[in-house]
Amino acid sequence: MATIYANARLTISAASAPEAEGGILAERSEPYRLDRSLASGESITVYVREQPSHDVFKGQFNEESNLNGWMLNEEMQEPSYEGLPLFTRAWACQERLLSPRILHFTPSEMIFECGSGFYCECNRISDETYDQRKLTSLRTDYLATVASIKNTSDIQDQLETTSVVDDQSTNSVEYRPHIRKKDTVLRWVWNFLLKTSLKRILNPITFIELDAFIQELLQISYPIDEGSVNASMYKTDAELVWLRIITEITTKALTYERDRLPAISGLARQLEPKLGKYYAGHWKDHIQGLLWYPADSTGHRPRGTHMPPTWSWASVEGSCIYTEGTMMSILFIVNQVEVNLLSSDPFGMVKGGTIQVSGRIADTTVESHGDDGYVLNGSGRIFDFLPDVRGTPGEEKIEIGQRLQCFLCGYTWLAYFVGWVLKKTPSKRKTYQRLGRFITPIPGIGVEGSSDRTSMFKARTINII
């Protein structure tokens, strides 16, 4: 079905239809009648209509703004969907992204959308005189990414070069991503800050401690495997587009939650030549894709035959948000990924899977309930634990005194360690399941003579299911 939309000359969107039988035409409101007299004494009648809303095609924030570095979906407000039920559906969102050209029939006007932009009957959708918000760019960015993939493929075909088969492109699930020994971006930014007003803002002790910590992170190396080092996230355009797709499409409604992966399968298939091996909504060399968290933890995990692994965003109902890569550096690596497919389609539904990661892990105890989750205590250090789901009966029920593990994923520019909260599985050794995420201040900043900030985290290689 995805190829039909991707290869269509024109897709007609019944945007205002409440159901499949609703049709494409909606009754428009009557224009306003204005009777006026000219200076000459002549009477005229002018008919005007209300300015149509373009909210669903507009971003909610300026490009320069952000929310503490967290990536947000582009269509944030429910009122923007009013009268446009098609825009609330996940499958329709995929079909819209796949289609090269779309003609939307809305309650107030027709809107044409293509890879170059938007055109409407009132001619104001792109006019910032009436609305200074930028038009959403996800679809145009996605189509541009797909076009670049096709162009690259065409050039390779024309050159008729002999391709060398990389054994990482076979069915083997083992791989090792590219890792940099020095976080050069962090070093450059930190040196830049040293030359600015940062040194004058902080008191001497705080400045010395923060500088020592940054230098420590620049040299950090785990005795797990040769080459295991601090790696920052370097996103290609395609990787960033994929994160935006997931953030956007998970806000949409599905009749069946088991369709979370199938509802993006067409998009994933088009991006595969650029992003590589695909596993349950993630790409093998894109470590940032694992750093998701639910926007609302009141949902639950799907049950039955279709149960994605807990490390996948598809394992939790509702929308998810990603940690924005420029605000965080990574302190772990991924060794292996394996998923159990329910069909021959690698982009379809899955039943479980395993990811093997190497990094640092700490033992903690659930101490109390917090504002939005729980408080964990590990060797006197406090961790704020934000569960992926709350109040779920059975295996994910959290109890005071329960032993949980905190896996260190990285650190943010706001001087916080962040990572996953895990629970051991009784049936398999060194195997865990994800329960949520933690955040804790980096210890020792501003405290003279503080000890090693990662001493309580022990180097280990584990499996997460």
C-alpha positions as CSV (number, residue, x, y, z in Angstrom):
1,M,0.0,0.0,0.0
2,A,2.9,2.4,0.8
3,T,4.2,2.2,-2.8
4,I,0.8,3.3,-4.1
5,Y,1.0,6.6,-2.2
6,A,4.7,7.0,-2.9
7,N,4.2,6.6,-6.6
8,A,0.9,8.5,-6.9
9,R,0.7,11.6,-9.2
10,L,-1.8,13.1,-6.8
11,T,-3.3,12.1,-3.4
12,I,-6.8,13.5,-2.6
13,S,-7.2,14.1,1.1
14,A,-10.7,14.0,2.6
15,A,-9.4,16.0,5.6
16,S,-12.8,16.8,7.1
17,A,-14.4,13.4,6.7
18,P,-15.1,11.8,10.1
19,E,-15.0,8.3,8.5
20,A,-14.1,6.5,5.2
21,E,-17.7,7.0,3.9
22,G,-17.8,10.7,4.8
23,G,-16.8,12.1,1.3
24,I,-14.4,14.9,0.4
25,L,-16.8,17.9,0.4
26,A,-17.9,19.7,3.5
27,E,-20.5,22.5,3.7
28,R,-18.8,25.8,3.8
29,S,-20.0,28.7,6.0
30,E,-21.9,31.5,4.3
31,P,-19.9,34.6,3.4
32,Y,-20.5,37.8,5.3
33,R,-22.4,40.6,3.5
34,L,-21.2,44.2,3.9
35,D,-23.3,47.0,2.4
36,R,-21.4,50.2,1.9
37,S,-21.9,53.6,0.3
38,L,-19.1,55.2,-1.7
39,A,-18.3,59.0,-1.6
40,S,-20.1,59.3,-4.9
41,G,-23.3,58.1,-3.3
42,E,-23.2,54.8,-5.1
43,S,-24.2,51.7,-2.9
44,I,-22.1,48.6,-3.2
45,T,-22.3,45.1,-1.6
46,V,-19.1,43.3,-0.6
47,Y,-19.0,39.6,0.3
48,V,-16.2,38.5,2.6
49,R,-15.4,35.2,4.4
50,E,-13.7,34.4,7.6
51,Q,-9.9,33.9,7.4
52,P,-9.4,30.1,7.3
53,S,-7.3,28.5,10.0
54,H,-4.0,26.9,8.9
55,D,-3.0,25.7,12.4
56,V,-2.5,22.1,11.3
57,F,0.1,23.1,8.8
58,K,1.9,25.5,11.1
59,G,4.6,24.8,13.7
60,Q,3.9,25.8,17.3
61,F,7.4,27.3,18.1
62,N,9.9,29.5,16.4
63,E,12.8,27.7,14.8
64,E,15.2,29.3,17.3
65,S,13.2,28.2,20.4
66,N,13.4,25.0,22.3
67,L,12.2,23.4,25.5
68,N,15.4,22.6,27.5
69,G,16.7,20.7,24.5
70,W,13.9,18.2,24.3
71,M,12.5,17.4,20.8
72,L,8.8,18.0,20.6
73,N,6.3,17.0,18.0
74,E,5.5,19.7,15.5
75,E,1.7,19.7,15.9
76,M,1.3,20.2,19.6
77,Q,-2.2,21.5,20.2
78,E,-5.4,19.6,19.9
79,P,-7.5,22.6,18.6
80,S,-5.4,22.6,15.4
81,Y,-7.2,19.3,14.5
82,E,-10.7,20.7,14.9
83,G,-12.7,19.8,11.8
84,L,-9.8,17.8,10.4
85,P,-10.1,14.3,11.8
86,L,-7.9,12.8,9.2
87,F,-4.9,14.6,10.6
88,T,-5.4,12.7,13.9
89,R,-4.8,9.3,12.4
90,A,-1.4,7.5,12.4
91,W,-1.9,5.6,9.1
92,A,-3.0,8.8,7.4
93,C,0.1,10.6,8.7
94,Q,2.3,8.0,7.0
95,E,0.3,8.3,3.8
96,R,0.6,12.1,3.8
97,L,4.4,11.9,4.2
98,L,4.7,9.3,1.4
99,S,2.7,11.2,-1.1
100,P,4.6,13.5,-3.5
101,R,1.5,15.8,-4.0
102,I,-1.7,16.2,-1.9
103,L,-4.9,18.1,-2.4
104,H,-6.6,18.6,1.0
105,F,-10.3,19.3,1.1
106,T,-10.8,21.1,4.4
107,P,-14.1,22.7,5.7
108,S,-13.0,26.2,4.5
109,E,-10.9,25.7,1.4
110,M,-8.7,23.5,-0.7
111,I,-5.0,23.3,0.1
112,F,-2.4,21.9,-2.2
113,E,0.8,20.5,-0.7
114,C,3.9,19.3,-2.5
115,G,7.6,19.0,-1.9
116,S,8.0,22.7,-2.5
117,G,5.4,24.0,-0.1
118,F,1.8,24.8,0.3
119,Y,-0.8,26.7,-1.8
120,C,-4.3,27.6,-0.7
121,E,-7.4,29.4,-2.0
122,C,-7.0,32.4,0.3
123,N,-3.3,32.8,-0.7
124,R,-2.3,33.4,2.9
125,I,-1.0,30.1,4.1
126,S,2.6,31.1,3.5
127,D,2.2,34.8,4.2
128,E,3.9,35.7,7.5
129,T,2.0,39.1,7.5
130,Y,-1.0,37.2,8.8
131,D,0.7,34.4,10.7
132,Q,4.3,34.6,11.7
133,R,4.6,30.9,12.6
134,K,6.7,28.8,10.2
135,L,5.0,26.1,8.1
136,T,5.8,22.6,9.3
137,S,8.8,21.3,7.4
138,L,8.8,17.6,8.3
139,R,7.1,16.4,5.1
140,T,9.3,18.5,2.8
141,D,12.4,17.4,4.7
142,Y,11.4,13.8,4.4
143,L,10.7,14.0,0.7
144,A,14.0,15.8,0.2
145,T,15.8,12.9,2.1
146,V,14.0,10.3,-0.1
147,A,14.9,12.2,-3.2
148,S,18.6,12.3,-2.2
149,I,18.5,8.6,-1.7
150,K,17.0,8.0,-5.2
151,N,19.5,10.4,-6.8
152,T,22.4,8.6,-5.1
153,S,21.1,5.3,-6.3
154,D,20.7,6.6,-9.9
155,I,24.2,7.9,-10.0
156,Q,25.6,4.6,-8.7
157,D,23.6,2.7,-11.4
158,Q,25.0,5.0,-14.1
159,L,28.6,4.5,-13.0
160,E,28.1,0.7,-13.1
161,T,30.7,0.3,-10.5
162,T,31.4,-3.0,-8.8
163,S,29.9,-2.9,-5.4
164,V,31.8,-4.4,-2.4
165,V,29.5,-6.3,-0.1
166,D,30.0,-5.4,3.5
167,D,29.4,-8.3,5.8
168,Q,27.6,-5.9,8.1
169,S,24.8,-5.7,5.5
170,T,24.1,-9.4,5.7
171,N,21.6,-11.0,8.1
172,S,24.1,-11.0,10.9
173,V,22.9,-8.9,13.8
174,E,26.3,-8.2,15.2
175,Y,27.9,-4.8,14.5
176,R,30.0,-2.1,16.1
177,P,29.2,1.5,15.3
178,H,31.8,4.2,14.5
179,I,33.1,5.6,17.8
180,R,35.3,8.7,18.3
181,K,38.1,8.5,20.9
182,K,37.8,12.2,21.7
183,D,34.7,14.1,21.9
184,T,36.0,17.0,19.8
185,V,32.7,18.9,19.7
186,L,32.6,18.9,23.5
187,R,36.2,20.0,23.7
188,W,35.7,22.9,21.2
189,V,32.6,24.1,23.0
190,W,34.2,23.9,26.4
191,N,37.3,25.8,25.2
192,F,35.0,28.4,23.7
193,L,33.2,28.9,27.0
194,L,36.5,29.3,28.8
195,K,37.2,32.3,26.6
196,T,33.9,33.9,27.3
197,S,32.2,35.0,30.5
198,L,31.6,31.5,32.0
199,K,34.7,31.9,34.2
200,R,33.5,35.1,35.7
201,I,29.9,33.8,36.3
202,L,30.9,30.8,38.4
203,N,32.6,30.9,41.7
204,P,36.2,29.6,41.7
205,I,35.5,26.2,43.3
206,T,32.5,25.5,41.0
207,F,34.6,26.5,37.9
208,I,37.5,24.3,38.9
209,E,35.3,21.3,39.6
210,L,33.3,21.7,36.4
211,D,36.5,22.0,34.3
212,A,37.9,18.9,35.9
213,F,34.8,17.0,35.2
214,I,34.7,18.0,31.5
215,Q,38.4,17.0,31.2
216,E,37.6,13.6,32.9
217,L,34.8,12.9,30.4
218,L,37.1,13.8,27.5
219,Q,39.5,11.1,28.6
220,I,36.9,8.5,29.9
221,S,37.5,4.9,28.8
222,Y,35.7,1.8,30.0
223,P,37.7,-1.5,30.6
224,I,35.0,-3.4,28.7
225,D,36.3,-3.9,25.3
226,E,39.1,-2.3,23.3
227,G,37.7,0.8,21.6
228,S,34.9,1.4,24.1
229,V,35.0,5.1,24.6
230,N,32.9,8.2,25.1
231,A,30.9,8.7,21.9
232,S,28.8,11.7,21.0
233,M,25.8,11.6,18.7
234,Y,26.4,12.8,15.2
235,K,23.1,12.9,13.4
236,T,22.8,12.8,9.6
237,D,19.8,14.6,8.1
238,A,18.0,11.3,7.6
239,E,18.5,10.3,11.3
240,L,17.1,13.6,12.5
241,V,14.1,13.2,10.1
242,W,13.4,9.8,11.4
243,L,13.3,11.0,15.1
244,R,10.9,13.7,14.0
245,I,8.7,11.2,12.2
246,I,8.5,9.0,15.4
247,T,7.8,12.0,17.6
248,E,5.1,13.1,15.3
249,I,3.4,9.9,14.3
250,T,3.2,8.5,17.9
251,T,0.9,11.4,18.7
252,K,-1.7,10.1,16.3
253,A,-4.5,7.6,17.0
254,L,-4.5,3.9,16.1
255,T,-7.5,1.6,16.2
256,Y,-5.2,-1.2,17.1
257,E,-2.0,-0.5,19.1
258,R,-0.3,-3.5,17.4
259,D,-0.1,-1.3,14.3
260,R,2.5,1.0,15.8
261,L,5.3,-0.5,13.7
262,P,3.3,-1.3,10.6
263,A,2.0,2.3,10.5
264,I,5.6,3.5,9.8
265,S,6.8,0.6,7.8
266,G,6.5,2.3,4.5
267,L,8.5,5.3,5.7
268,A,11.2,3.0,7.2
269,R,11.4,1.0,3.9
270,Q,12.1,4.2,2.0
271,L,14.8,5.4,4.4
272,E,16.6,2.0,4.7
273,P,19.2,2.7,2.0
274,K,20.3,5.7,4.0
275,L,20.0,4.4,7.6
276,G,20.9,0.8,7.2
277,K,19.7,-2.2,9.3
278,Y,16.3,-1.8,10.9
279,Y,15.1,-3.3,14.2
280,A,11.7,-2.6,15.7
281,G,11.6,1.1,15.0
282,H,15.3,1.6,15.4
283,W,18.4,1.7,13.1
284,K,21.5,-0.3,14.0
285,D,24.0,2.6,13.8
286,H,21.8,5.3,15.3
287,I,22.3,5.2,19.0
288,Q,20.2,8.3,19.7
289,G,17.1,6.4,18.6
290,L,17.3,4.5,21.9
291,L,17.1,7.7,24.0
292,W,13.3,8.1,23.9
293,Y,10.9,8.6,26.8
294,P,7.1,8.7,26.8
295,A,5.5,12.2,26.8
296,D,2.8,10.8,29.1
297,S,3.5,7.7,31.3
298,T,-0.2,6.9,32.0
299,G,-0.3,4.4,29.1
300,H,0.6,0.8,29.2
301,R,2.6,-1.8,27.3
302,P,0.7,-3.8,24.6
303,R,-0.2,-7.4,25.5
304,G,-0.7,-10.5,23.5
305,T,1.2,-11.8,20.6
306,H,2.6,-8.4,19.6
307,M,5.0,-7.3,22.3
308,P,7.9,-5.2,21.1
309,P,11.0,-5.2,23.4
310,T,11.1,-2.7,26.2
311,W,14.0,-0.8,24.7
312,S,11.8,0.1,21.7
313,W,9.5,3.2,21.8
314,A,6.9,0.9,20.2
315,S,6.6,-1.0,23.5
316,V,4.7,1.9,25.2
317,E,1.3,3.4,24.1
318,G,1.2,7.1,23.3
319,S,3.6,9.7,22.1
320,C,7.4,9.7,22.8
321,I,10.0,12.4,23.0
322,Y,13.7,12.2,22.2
323,T,16.7,13.7,24.0
324,E,18.1,16.3,21.5
325,G,21.5,15.1,20.5
326,T,23.3,18.5,20.6
327,M,22.4,18.7,24.3
328,M,23.9,15.3,25.3
329,S,27.0,13.1,25.0
330,I,26.8,9.3,25.0
331,L,28.6,7.0,27.5
332,F,27.7,3.6,26.2
333,I,27.9,1.5,23.0
334,V,25.7,-1.0,21.3
335,N,27.2,-4.4,20.5
336,Q,24.3,-6.5,19.1
337,V,20.7,-6.2,18.3
338,E,18.2,-9.0,17.6
339,V,14.4,-9.0,17.1
340,N,11.9,-11.8,16.6
341,L,9.7,-11.0,13.6
342,L,6.1,-12.1,13.4
343,S,6.3,-12.3,9.6
344,S,8.9,-12.2,6.8
345,D,8.6,-8.4,6.7
346,P,11.5,-6.8,8.6
347,F,9.5,-3.6,9.0
348,G,6.4,-5.3,10.4
349,M,5.3,-6.5,13.8
350,V,7.7,-8.1,16.3
351,K,7.5,-10.2,19.4
352,G,10.3,-9.3,21.7
353,G,14.0,-8.7,21.0
354,T,17.4,-8.3,22.6
355,I,19.9,-5.5,22.6
356,Q,23.4,-6.0,24.0
357,V,25.0,-2.8,25.4
358,S,28.3,-2.0,27.1
359,G,28.5,0.8,29.6
360,R,28.2,1.4,33.4
361,I,25.5,0.3,35.7
362,A,24.7,0.9,39.4
363,D,22.6,-0.9,41.9
364,T,19.8,1.2,43.6
365,T,16.8,0.7,45.9
366,V,13.4,2.3,45.5
367,E,13.3,4.7,48.5
368,S,10.0,6.6,48.1
369,H,7.5,8.1,45.7
370,G,8.5,11.3,44.0
371,D,6.6,14.1,42.2
372,D,6.4,12.3,38.9
373,G,7.7,8.8,39.8
374,Y,10.0,7.4,42.4
375,V,13.2,8.2,44.2
376,L,16.0,5.7,44.0
377,N,19.0,5.5,46.4
378,G,22.3,4.1,45.3
379,S,25.2,4.3,47.8
380,G,23.7,7.6,49.1
381,R,23.2,9.1,45.7
382,I,19.6,10.1,44.8
383,F,18.1,9.3,41.4
384,D,14.8,10.6,40.1
385,F,13.1,7.6,38.4
386,L,10.5,8.4,35.8
387,P,8.7,5.1,34.8
388,D,7.6,4.5,31.2
389,V,4.2,3.3,32.5
390,R,2.5,3.8,35.8
391,G,0.0,1.7,37.7
392,T,0.4,-1.3,35.4
393,P,-0.5,-4.5,37.3
394,G,1.9,-7.4,37.2
395,E,5.6,-7.4,36.3
396,E,6.1,-3.6,36.2
397,K,4.6,-2.8,39.5
398,I,7.1,-0.8,41.5
399,E,7.4,-1.3,45.3
400,I,9.3,0.5,48.0
401,G,12.5,-1.3,48.8
402,Q,12.7,-3.0,45.4
403,R,16.2,-3.4,43.9
404,L,16.6,-1.8,40.5
405,Q,19.6,-1.0,38.3
406,C,20.5,2.3,36.7
407,F,22.3,2.1,33.4
408,L,24.3,5.3,32.6
409,C,23.5,6.5,29.1
410,G,25.2,9.9,29.1
411,Y,25.4,13.4,30.5
412,T,23.7,16.6,29.4
413,W,24.9,20.2,29.2
414,L,22.7,21.0,32.2
415,A,25.1,18.9,34.4
416,Y,22.9,15.8,34.8
417,F,23.6,12.2,34.3
418,V,20.7,10.4,32.5
419,G,20.0,6.8,31.7
420,W,17.7,3.8,31.9
421,V,16.2,2.2,35.0
422,L,16.3,-1.6,34.6
423,K,15.0,-4.6,36.3
424,K,16.7,-8.0,36.3
425,T,14.8,-10.9,34.6
426,P,14.8,-14.0,36.8
427,S,15.1,-16.4,33.9
428,K,18.2,-15.1,32.1
429,R,21.6,-14.1,33.4
430,K,22.8,-10.6,32.8
431,T,19.4,-9.8,31.2
432,Y,17.2,-6.9,32.1
433,Q,14.0,-5.1,31.0
434,R,13.6,-1.4,30.8
435,L,11.2,0.2,33.3
436,G,11.9,3.9,32.6
437,R,14.6,6.5,32.8
438,F,16.5,8.3,35.5
439,I,18.1,11.7,35.9
440,T,20.5,12.7,38.7
441,P,22.8,15.8,39.1
442,I,26.4,15.2,38.3
443,P,28.0,14.9,41.8
444,G,30.8,17.1,43.0
445,I,30.1,20.2,40.9
446,G,30.9,23.1,43.2
447,V,32.2,20.8,46.0
448,E,35.9,20.9,46.8
449,G,37.7,17.6,46.9
450,S,34.8,15.5,45.5
451,S,35.5,11.9,44.6
452,D,35.2,10.2,41.2
453,R,31.8,11.0,39.8
454,T,31.2,7.7,38.1
455,S,32.7,5.5,40.8
456,M,29.4,3.9,41.8
457,F,28.7,2.8,38.2
458,K,30.5,-0.5,37.4
459,A,31.6,-1.4,33.9
460,R,29.5,-4.2,32.5
461,T,28.0,-5.7,29.3
462,I,24.3,-6.6,29.6
463,N,21.3,-7.6,27.5
464,I,18.0,-5.7,27.5
465,I,14.8,-7.3,26.3
